[in-house]
């Protein structure tokens, strides 16, 4: 019997998330305060990494600032003395006065939900791929603890299977707090109901189909629809009220804390310059001792040479990830400044609609190296990061948002600007004759912003402002014009 052995080439797609990518994804998502701790931990974890002394850092500074496009030169200097400060040295040298130095802190309630979930990720997932998916999900949560995308959308972005992403997402949704990473309040309380009250099917039906009736107090109709007594409906309502529709509530609330801004946008000679804040971060470099072992293998032996090579490679991976994090945040912020020029020139009332895709495309066309960032990377680079601007301290996520159509061929208007104008209209209205939602829509139209009455009502409720009838009754009952609820 003849046996023929053949070699046949075959194309195949494989799902792979490298350890280096996982490390970069984790670092780019960290705000500055958490990054400091990460760097201190790295000095313990990577023996071939060491902190450079001030004399070493001074010796490694170039005589003149290099172009930002000279990426390889910047990277080599980063390895030698390493904190990326040379990338922003030109802006520092041209600043007019010390008081324009990077602001140390702005009063912002420090979010801790992400850190709380990351701790559970480390405990619950051993598989690197699942942990990387979890990191992506956790860093993509909005301030309320919701996730905009479903498992299929996330799978398409990460180029992974929907089944793998679904398993990770479902486990995260049962982390503490239960219901986190749901798409909205209804899904969040549904998850909580299934976990806390698994034997109450009527509670699930109430959440899934009858929340408007419950809000309107139509208990008799609910009892008939569920086939139970009104007392049973009251009992289910009590259980429902024990659930938390906003998973992030209780995290980062309470006493005001101070956070370090991650970037600063300073105006110099009519131009906006972005500075990444690396104050407080140690200057890192590869250990000279380990490099000597690598350079003289005969003097130390083959075992020591192999050990040093492994440890140096791990330390170099960390340094490269740290460098790429700082560079990515700078690129993203510079793109935001370009695309939101009116905001930085004229103030918060001139924010324009902006998406993650807009920033990713702008970086690609503006970067001489042709680097294209994924939308998920842009999202990580802005999540939990704060920028000091000429108009105050803002979270980088503040600059993103959808737009509303305007008349006369003008660009779309950012939702944030519309909501700001809506609040001003209500706060300046006649207390005896409050503006209805339709009247507000009409006034907006005269200013060139097209809004439906229902849209006005949605934005008003999002701002915590009451309907005109309620405002009129409340003011009439108090005999005065109280402050609008914030």
C-alpha positions as CSV (number, residue, x, y, z in Angstrom):
1,X,0.0,0.0,0.0
2,X,1.4,3.4,-1.1
3,X,1.0,6.3,1.3
4,X,1.4,9.8,-0.2
5,X,2.2,12.7,2.1
6,X,1.5,16.2,0.8
7,X,1.9,19.7,2.2
8,X,-1.1,21.9,1.5
9,X,-1.1,25.6,2.3
10,X,-4.3,26.8,4.0
11,X,-5.5,30.2,5.1
12,X,-7.2,30.4,8.5
13,X,-8.3,33.1,11.0
14,X,-7.4,32.6,14.6
15,X,-8.5,34.5,17.7
16,X,-5.4,35.7,19.6
17,X,-5.0,38.4,22.2
18,X,-1.3,38.6,23.1
19,X,-0.1,39.2,26.6
20,X,1.4,42.5,25.4
21,X,-2.0,43.7,24.1
22,X,-3.6,42.7,27.3
23,X,-1.0,44.8,29.2
24,X,-1.5,47.8,26.9
25,X,-5.3,47.6,27.2
26,X,-5.0,47.6,31.0
27,X,-2.6,50.5,31.1
28,X,-4.4,52.8,28.6
29,X,-7.7,52.4,30.6
30,X,-6.1,53.4,33.9
31,X,-6.5,57.0,35.1
32,X,-3.4,58.8,36.4
33,X,-3.9,58.0,40.1
34,X,-4.2,54.3,39.4
35,X,-1.3,54.4,36.9
36,X,1.0,55.5,39.7
37,X,0.2,52.4,41.7
38,X,0.6,50.2,38.6
39,X,4.1,51.6,38.0
40,X,5.1,51.0,41.7
41,X,3.8,47.4,41.4
42,X,5.8,46.9,38.2
43,X,9.0,47.9,40.0
44,X,8.4,44.9,42.3
45,X,7.0,42.5,39.6
46,X,9.8,43.1,37.0
47,X,13.3,42.8,38.5
48,X,14.9,44.1,35.3
49,X,13.1,47.4,35.7
50,X,14.5,50.1,37.9
51,X,14.0,53.8,38.7
52,X,16.5,56.2,37.2
53,X,18.1,58.7,39.4
54,X,17.8,62.4,38.7
55,X,21.4,62.6,37.5
56,X,20.7,59.8,35.0
57,X,17.5,61.6,33.7
58,X,19.4,64.8,33.3
59,X,22.1,63.1,31.3
60,X,19.6,61.5,29.0
61,X,17.8,64.7,28.1
62,X,18.5,65.9,24.5
63,X,19.9,69.3,23.8
64,X,16.8,70.2,21.8
65,X,13.3,68.7,21.6
66,X,12.7,66.2,18.9
67,X,9.8,66.1,16.5
68,X,6.8,64.2,17.7
69,X,6.9,62.2,14.5
70,X,10.4,60.8,15.4
71,X,8.7,57.9,17.3
72,X,11.6,55.5,17.3
73,X,14.0,58.1,18.7
74,X,11.4,59.0,21.4
75,X,11.0,55.3,22.3
76,X,14.8,54.8,22.6
77,X,15.0,57.8,25.0
78,X,12.1,56.4,26.9
79,X,14.0,53.1,27.4
80,X,17.0,55.0,28.6
81,X,15.4,57.4,31.0
82,X,12.0,56.8,30.4
83,X,8.9,58.8,31.1
84,X,8.0,60.5,27.9
85,X,8.6,64.0,29.3
86,X,10.7,64.8,26.2
87,X,7.5,64.5,24.2
88,X,6.0,67.6,25.8
89,X,9.2,69.5,26.8
90,X,8.7,72.1,24.0
91,X,5.3,73.1,25.5
92,X,6.8,73.4,29.0
93,X,9.7,75.6,27.8
94,X,7.4,78.0,26.1
95,X,5.0,78.4,29.0
96,X,4.9,82.0,30.2
97,X,4.6,81.6,34.0
98,X,4.9,78.9,36.7
99,X,1.2,79.4,37.7
100,X,0.3,77.9,34.3
101,X,1.8,74.6,35.4
102,X,-0.3,71.5,35.3
103,X,-3.1,71.9,37.8
104,X,-2.6,69.5,40.6
105,X,-6.2,68.7,41.4
106,X,-9.8,69.5,40.5
107,X,-12.7,68.7,42.8
108,X,-14.4,65.7,41.2
109,X,-16.0,62.7,42.8
110,X,-13.5,59.9,42.0
111,X,-15.2,56.9,40.4
112,X,-14.4,53.6,42.0
113,X,-16.9,51.2,40.3
114,X,-14.4,50.2,37.6
115,X,-11.7,49.5,40.2
116,X,-14.2,47.4,42.2
117,X,-15.1,45.4,39.1
118,X,-11.5,44.9,38.1
119,X,-10.7,43.4,41.4
120,X,-13.5,40.8,40.8
121,X,-12.2,40.2,37.3
122,X,-8.8,39.2,38.7
123,X,-10.6,36.8,41.1
124,X,-13.1,35.3,38.7
125,X,-11.2,34.8,35.5
126,X,-8.0,32.8,35.1
127,X,-8.1,32.7,31.3
128,X,-6.2,35.7,29.8
129,X,-8.6,36.0,26.9
130,X,-11.7,36.2,29.1
131,X,-9.9,38.6,31.4
132,X,-9.1,40.8,28.4
133,X,-12.7,40.8,27.3
134,X,-13.8,41.6,30.8
135,X,-11.3,44.6,30.9
136,X,-12.8,45.9,27.6
137,X,-16.4,45.6,29.0
138,X,-15.6,47.2,32.4
139,X,-13.7,50.1,30.9
140,X,-16.6,50.8,28.5
141,X,-19.2,51.3,31.2
142,X,-20.9,54.7,31.3
143,X,-21.2,56.7,34.6
144,X,-24.4,54.8,35.5
145,X,-22.8,51.4,35.1
146,X,-24.6,50.6,31.8
147,X,-23.0,49.1,28.7
148,X,-24.1,50.6,25.3
149,X,-23.3,47.4,23.2
150,X,-24.6,43.9,23.4
151,X,-22.5,40.8,23.2
152,X,-22.7,40.5,19.4
153,X,-21.6,44.1,18.9
154,X,-18.6,43.6,21.3
155,X,-17.7,40.4,19.5
156,X,-17.6,42.1,16.1
157,X,-15.3,44.9,17.5
158,X,-12.9,42.4,19.2
159,X,-13.1,39.9,16.4
160,X,-14.1,37.1,18.7
161,X,-17.0,34.7,18.9
162,X,-20.3,36.0,20.3
163,X,-20.5,32.9,22.6
164,X,-17.2,33.7,24.3
165,X,-18.2,37.3,24.9
166,X,-21.7,36.4,26.1
167,X,-20.2,34.1,28.8
168,X,-18.0,36.8,30.1
169,X,-20.7,39.5,29.9
170,X,-23.2,37.3,31.8
171,X,-20.7,36.6,34.6
172,X,-19.9,40.3,34.9
173,X,-23.6,41.2,35.1
174,X,-23.7,39.0,38.2
175,X,-20.7,40.7,39.9
176,X,-21.2,43.1,42.7
177,X,-23.3,45.2,42.1
178,X,-25.6,42.8,40.4
179,X,-27.0,44.2,37.2
180,X,-23.9,46.1,36.1
181,X,-23.1,46.1,32.4
182,X,-26.8,45.9,31.4
183,X,-27.9,48.1,28.5
184,X,-30.4,50.1,30.5
185,X,-32.3,50.3,33.8
186,X,-35.0,47.8,32.8
187,X,-32.4,45.1,31.9
188,X,-30.4,45.9,35.0
189,X,-33.4,45.4,37.4
190,X,-34.4,42.3,35.4
191,X,-31.0,40.7,36.1
192,X,-31.3,41.7,39.7
193,X,-34.8,40.2,40.0
194,X,-33.6,36.9,38.5
195,X,-30.6,36.7,40.9
196,X,-32.3,37.9,44.1
197,X,-35.9,36.6,43.5
198,X,-35.5,33.5,41.3
199,X,-38.9,32.1,42.4
200,X,-41.0,35.3,41.5
201,X,-42.0,35.0,37.9
202,X,-44.7,37.7,38.3
203,X,-41.9,40.1,39.2
204,X,-40.2,39.4,35.9
205,X,-43.4,39.9,34.0
206,X,-44.1,43.1,35.9
207,X,-40.6,44.5,34.9
208,X,-40.8,43.2,31.3
209,X,-44.3,44.3,30.4
210,X,-46.1,46.5,32.9
211,X,-43.8,49.1,34.3
212,X,-45.8,52.0,32.7
213,X,-49.0,50.7,34.4
214,X,-47.2,50.4,37.7
215,X,-45.8,53.9,37.5
216,X,-49.4,55.2,36.8
217,X,-50.8,53.3,39.8
218,X,-53.1,51.1,37.8
219,X,-53.1,48.3,40.4
220,X,-56.5,46.8,39.5
221,X,-55.5,46.4,35.8
222,X,-52.1,44.9,36.8
223,X,-53.8,42.4,39.1
224,X,-56.1,41.3,36.3
225,X,-53.2,41.1,33.8
226,X,-51.1,39.0,36.1
227,X,-54.0,36.9,37.4
228,X,-53.3,37.8,41.1
229,X,-54.8,40.0,43.8
230,X,-53.9,43.6,44.3
231,X,-52.2,42.6,47.5
232,X,-49.9,40.4,45.5
233,X,-49.2,43.4,43.2
234,X,-48.3,45.5,46.2
235,X,-45.9,42.8,47.4
236,X,-44.2,42.6,44.0
237,X,-43.9,46.4,43.9
238,X,-42.1,46.3,47.3
239,X,-39.6,43.8,45.9
240,X,-39.2,45.9,42.8
241,X,-38.4,49.0,44.9
242,X,-35.6,47.1,46.7
243,X,-33.8,46.8,43.3
244,X,-31.2,49.4,42.1
245,X,-31.9,50.7,38.6
246,X,-28.5,52.5,38.6
247,X,-25.7,50.0,39.3
248,X,-23.1,52.7,39.8
249,X,-25.0,54.4,42.6
250,X,-23.0,54.4,45.8
251,X,-19.7,54.2,43.9
252,X,-17.7,57.4,43.7
253,X,-20.5,59.3,45.5
254,X,-20.5,61.0,48.9
255,X,-17.6,63.2,49.9
256,X,-15.8,65.1,47.2
257,X,-12.3,63.8,46.5
258,X,-9.5,65.3,44.4
259,X,-8.2,63.7,41.3
260,X,-5.1,64.4,39.3
261,X,-5.8,65.6,35.7
262,X,-4.4,63.3,33.1
263,X,-3.8,65.9,30.4
264,X,-3.7,69.7,30.1
265,X,-4.6,71.8,27.1
266,X,-2.6,75.1,27.3
267,X,-2.8,77.9,24.9
268,X,0.6,79.2,23.7
269,X,1.0,81.9,21.0
270,X,-2.5,81.3,19.8
271,X,-2.1,77.5,19.5
272,X,-3.4,74.8,21.8
273,X,-0.7,72.4,23.1
274,X,-1.6,69.1,24.7
275,X,0.5,68.0,27.7
276,X,0.2,64.5,29.2
277,X,0.6,64.6,32.9
278,X,3.3,62.2,34.1
279,X,4.1,64.1,37.3
280,X,4.5,61.7,40.2
281,X,5.5,58.8,37.9
282,X,9.0,57.4,38.5
283,X,11.5,57.6,35.7
284,X,11.9,54.0,34.6
285,X,14.7,52.3,32.7
286,X,16.1,48.8,32.1
287,X,18.4,47.6,34.8
288,X,22.1,48.2,34.0
289,X,23.0,45.1,36.0
290,X,20.8,42.9,33.8
291,X,22.1,44.5,30.7
292,X,25.7,43.8,31.7
293,X,24.8,40.1,32.1
294,X,23.2,40.1,28.7
295,X,26.2,41.8,27.1
296,X,28.8,39.5,28.7
297,X,27.3,36.0,28.7
298,X,30.7,34.3,29.1
299,X,31.4,36.1,32.4
300,X,28.1,35.1,34.1
301,X,27.2,31.7,32.5
302,X,24.5,30.5,30.2
303,X,21.9,30.2,32.9
304,X,22.3,33.7,34.1
305,X,22.3,34.9,30.5
306,X,19.0,33.2,29.7
307,X,17.4,34.5,33.0
308,X,18.5,38.1,32.3
309,X,17.2,37.9,28.7
310,X,13.7,36.7,29.9
311,X,13.5,39.4,32.6
312,X,14.7,42.2,30.3
313,X,12.1,41.2,27.7
314,X,9.3,41.4,30.3
315,X,10.5,44.8,31.5
316,X,10.8,46.1,28.0
317,X,7.2,45.0,27.3
318,X,6.0,47.0,30.3
319,X,8.0,50.1,29.3
320,X,6.7,49.9,25.7
321,X,3.1,49.5,26.9
322,X,3.5,52.5,29.2
323,X,5.1,54.6,26.4
324,X,2.3,53.7,24.0
325,X,-0.3,54.5,26.7
326,X,1.0,58.1,27.1
327,X,1.4,58.5,23.3
328,X,-2.2,57.2,22.7
329,X,-3.7,59.6,25.2
330,X,-1.8,62.5,23.7
331,X,-3.0,61.6,20.2
332,X,-6.6,61.2,21.3
333,X,-6.6,64.5,23.2
334,X,-4.9,66.4,20.3
335,X,-7.6,65.0,18.0
336,X,-10.4,66.2,20.4
337,X,-8.8,69.7,20.4
338,X,-8.8,69.7,16.6
339,X,-12.4,68.5,16.3
340,X,-13.7,70.6,19.2
341,X,-11.8,73.8,18.3
342,X,-14.9,76.0,19.0
343,X,-15.2,74.7,22.5
344,X,-11.6,75.5,23.3
345,X,-11.8,78.9,21.6
346,X,-15.2,80.1,22.8
347,X,-16.4,77.9,25.7
348,X,-18.7,75.1,26.8
349,X,-21.7,76.4,24.8
350,X,-20.0,75.6,21.5
351,X,-19.5,71.9,21.8
352,X,-20.2,70.0,18.6
353,X,-21.3,66.4,18.0
354,X,-18.4,63.9,18.2
355,X,-18.1,60.1,18.0
356,X,-15.3,57.7,18.7
357,X,-15.1,57.0,15.0
358,X,-14.5,60.7,14.3
359,X,-11.5,60.7,16.6
360,X,-10.1,57.4,15.3
361,X,-10.4,58.6,11.7
362,X,-8.9,62.0,12.5
363,X,-5.8,60.4,14.2
364,X,-5.3,58.2,11.1
365,X,-5.3,61.2,8.7
366,X,-3.3,63.5,11.0
367,X,-0.6,61.0,11.9
368,X,2.4,60.9,9.6
369,X,2.9,57.2,10.5
370,X,-0.5,56.2,9.3
371,X,-1.5,54.8,12.7
372,X,-5.2,53.7,12.9
373,X,-6.7,53.3,16.4
374,X,-9.7,51.2,17.0
375,X,-12.8,52.9,18.5
376,X,-12.4,50.6,21.6
377,X,-8.9,52.0,22.1
378,X,-10.2,55.6,21.9
379,X,-12.9,54.7,24.4
380,X,-10.3,53.3,26.8
381,X,-8.0,56.3,26.4
382,X,-10.8,58.7,27.4
383,X,-12.6,56.6,30.1
384,X,-12.0,58.1,33.6
385,X,-9.5,60.6,32.2
386,X,-9.7,64.3,33.0
387,X,-8.4,67.3,31.1
388,X,-7.6,70.7,32.4
389,X,-8.7,73.2,29.7
390,X,-8.9,77.0,29.5
391,X,-12.6,76.6,30.5
392,X,-12.1,74.3,33.5
393,X,-11.6,70.6,34.2
394,X,-13.7,68.2,32.1
395,X,-13.7,64.4,31.7
396,X,-12.6,63.5,28.2
397,X,-15.9,61.6,27.7
398,X,-17.6,65.0,28.0
399,X,-16.4,65.9,24.5
400,X,-18.3,63.0,22.9
401,X,-22.0,62.9,22.1
402,X,-24.6,62.8,19.4
403,X,-26.0,65.9,17.7
404,X,-29.4,67.3,16.8
405,X,-30.2,68.8,13.4
406,X,-30.2,72.6,13.0
407,X,-31.7,74.8,10.3
408,X,-30.1,77.0,7.8
409,X,-27.4,74.6,6.8
410,X,-25.5,75.0,10.1
411,X,-23.6,72.1,11.6
412,X,-25.5,69.8,14.0
413,X,-25.8,71.0,17.6
414,X,-24.3,68.9,20.4
415,X,-26.9,67.4,22.8
416,X,-24.9,68.9,25.7
417,X,-25.4,72.4,24.4
418,X,-29.1,71.8,23.8
419,X,-29.6,70.5,27.4
420,X,-27.6,73.5,28.8
421,X,-29.9,75.9,26.8
422,X,-33.0,74.0,28.0
423,X,-32.0,74.4,31.7
424,X,-31.4,78.1,31.1
425,X,-34.8,78.6,29.6
426,X,-36.6,76.9,32.5
427,X,-34.5,78.6,35.2
428,X,-35.3,82.0,33.5
429,X,-39.0,81.4,33.0
430,X,-41.8,83.4,34.6
431,X,-42.7,81.4,37.8
432,X,-46.4,82.2,37.3
433,X,-46.4,81.0,33.8
434,X,-43.9,78.1,33.3
435,X,-42.9,77.1,29.8
436,X,-44.5,73.9,28.5
437,X,-42.4,71.4,26.5
438,X,-44.0,72.5,23.3
439,X,-43.2,76.2,24.0
440,X,-39.6,75.2,24.7
441,X,-39.4,73.3,21.4
442,X,-40.8,76.4,19.6
443,X,-38.2,78.7,21.2
444,X,-35.5,76.3,20.3
445,X,-36.7,76.3,16.7
446,X,-36.4,80.1,16.6
447,X,-32.8,79.6,17.6
448,X,-32.2,77.1,14.8
449,X,-32.4,73.9,16.8
450,X,-35.1,71.4,15.6
451,X,-36.6,69.5,18.6
452,X,-39.8,67.4,19.0
453,X,-41.9,68.0,22.1
454,X,-41.1,64.4,23.2
455,X,-37.4,65.1,22.9
456,X,-37.7,68.2,25.1
457,X,-39.5,66.1,27.7
458,X,-36.8,63.4,27.6
459,X,-34.0,65.9,28.1
460,X,-35.9,67.8,30.8
461,X,-36.4,64.5,32.7
462,X,-32.7,63.7,32.3
463,X,-31.8,67.0,33.9
464,X,-34.1,66.3,36.8
465,X,-36.5,69.1,35.9
466,X,-40.3,68.8,36.4
467,X,-43.1,69.3,33.9
468,X,-44.6,72.7,33.6
469,X,-47.9,71.7,35.4
470,X,-45.9,70.3,38.4
471,X,-43.6,73.4,38.5
472,X,-46.7,75.7,38.5
473,X,-48.5,73.7,41.3
474,X,-45.3,73.5,43.4
475,X,-44.6,77.1,43.1
476,X,-48.2,78.1,43.8
477,X,-48.3,75.8,46.8
478,X,-45.2,77.5,48.3
479,X,-46.1,81.0,47.3
480,X,-42.7,81.6,45.9
481,X,-40.3,80.6,43.2
482,X,-37.9,78.0,44.6
483,X,-34.7,76.8,43.0
484,X,-35.0,74.4,40.1
485,X,-34.0,70.9,41.2
486,X,-30.5,70.0,40.0
